[in-house]
Amino acid sequence: MILIRRAEPYDAAGIAHVHVQSWRSTYAGIVPGAYLDSLNEEERAEHWKSLLGEELEVFVAEREGNVIGFVAGGRSRDRAQHCDGELYAIYLLKDDQRLKIGRDLVRELAHALKRRGFRKMEVWVLAKNPAKAFYTRMGAQFGRSRQIEIGGVTLMESAYFWPDLDMVSRRYVVSRS
Ligand SMILES: CC(C)(COP(=O)(O)OP(=O)(O)OC[C@H]1O[C@@H](n2cnc3c(N)ncnc32)[C@H](O)[C@@H]1OP(=O)(O)O)[C@@H](O)C(=O)NCCC(=O)NCCS
């Protein structure tokens, strides 16, 4: 059974593990290998520990007590404020992708942001990441592009946005088998 629930401070290590492993499997061939090799789960866990105490909305997908995926979001970090809300990160372990867990995590986040009064949500995704198709499948629209530097190389990333959070939060699942 997979449980989707709000993240707790003790989830920091589990989230960091998923974050680093999923970065390595997702961005191999996109982001420089040396950068991916340098990612460190302990450091990431410390970072998540501090983030989990903040105003962030973070949900985890858990199977048999292990975190297998997470989503994080909150107020948009974009000064131009094209959208008030932002999906900051969503990552699943490779073996747990394409099982509709991502869909449920996004819906849970959208529902939480809507409860807090947010109306729209955007997400930035590397242009070479096939996950772009996931966001459009979830009802998001292409917004704009910009350059980003990761590990010493310049990459393109694209913003996708939901003009109305109801488009994603209408049906959401808390747990399922
Ligand atoms: C992107 C991610 C969160 C999607 O979650 P998921 O659980 O794998 O996706 P779901 O099973 O919920 O898929 C929902 C829909 O999106 C589609 N979809 C998901 N990933 C897709 C992909 N890479 N390419 C094309 N379509 C995709 C599914 O086919 C499904 O469509 P359907 O309803 O017609 O069957 C997950 O695959 C992941 O963690 N990927 C690696 C990390 C990553 O890229 N994160 C995003 C960083 S911006």
The ligand as an ORCA input file, in Angstrom:
! r2SCAN-3c Opt
* xyz 0 1
  C       7.761     13.223    -13.249
  C       7.193     12.288    -12.174
  C       7.066     13.038    -10.859
  C       5.801     11.848    -12.647
  O       5.241     10.996    -11.677
  P       4.722      9.522    -12.107
  O       4.140      8.894    -10.915
  O       5.856      8.827    -12.776
  O       3.630      9.863    -13.206
  P       2.107      9.330    -13.212
  O       2.134      7.842    -13.235
  O       1.351      9.974    -12.109
  O       1.640      9.867    -14.624
  C       0.512     10.723    -14.824
  C       0.379     10.903    -16.330
  O       1.569     11.535    -16.848
  C       2.183     10.712    -17.842
  N       3.646     10.776    -17.676
  C       4.338     10.649    -16.535
  N       5.658     10.759    -16.766
  C       5.775     10.923    -18.095
  C       6.901     11.072    -18.947
  N       8.152     11.075    -18.482
  N       6.678     11.197    -20.282
  C       5.404     11.190    -20.782
  N       4.298     11.064    -20.004
  C       4.491     10.934    -18.679
  C       1.681      9.308    -17.545
  O       1.734      8.493    -18.699
  C       0.273      9.567    -17.068
  O      -0.565      9.778    -18.189
  P      -2.008      8.995    -18.310
  O      -2.856      9.591    -17.199
  O      -2.445      9.313    -19.672
  O      -1.719      7.540    -18.068
  C       8.084     11.042    -11.983
  O       8.098     10.264    -13.160
  C       9.515     11.359    -11.601
  O       9.827     11.443    -10.417
  N      10.395     11.531    -12.603
  C      11.799     11.769    -12.349
  C      12.035     13.079    -11.641
  C      11.549     14.287    -12.407
  O      11.749     14.414    -13.599
  N      10.901     15.215    -11.654
  C      10.399     16.445    -12.208
  C      11.450     17.494    -12.100
  S      10.883     19.054    -12.760
*
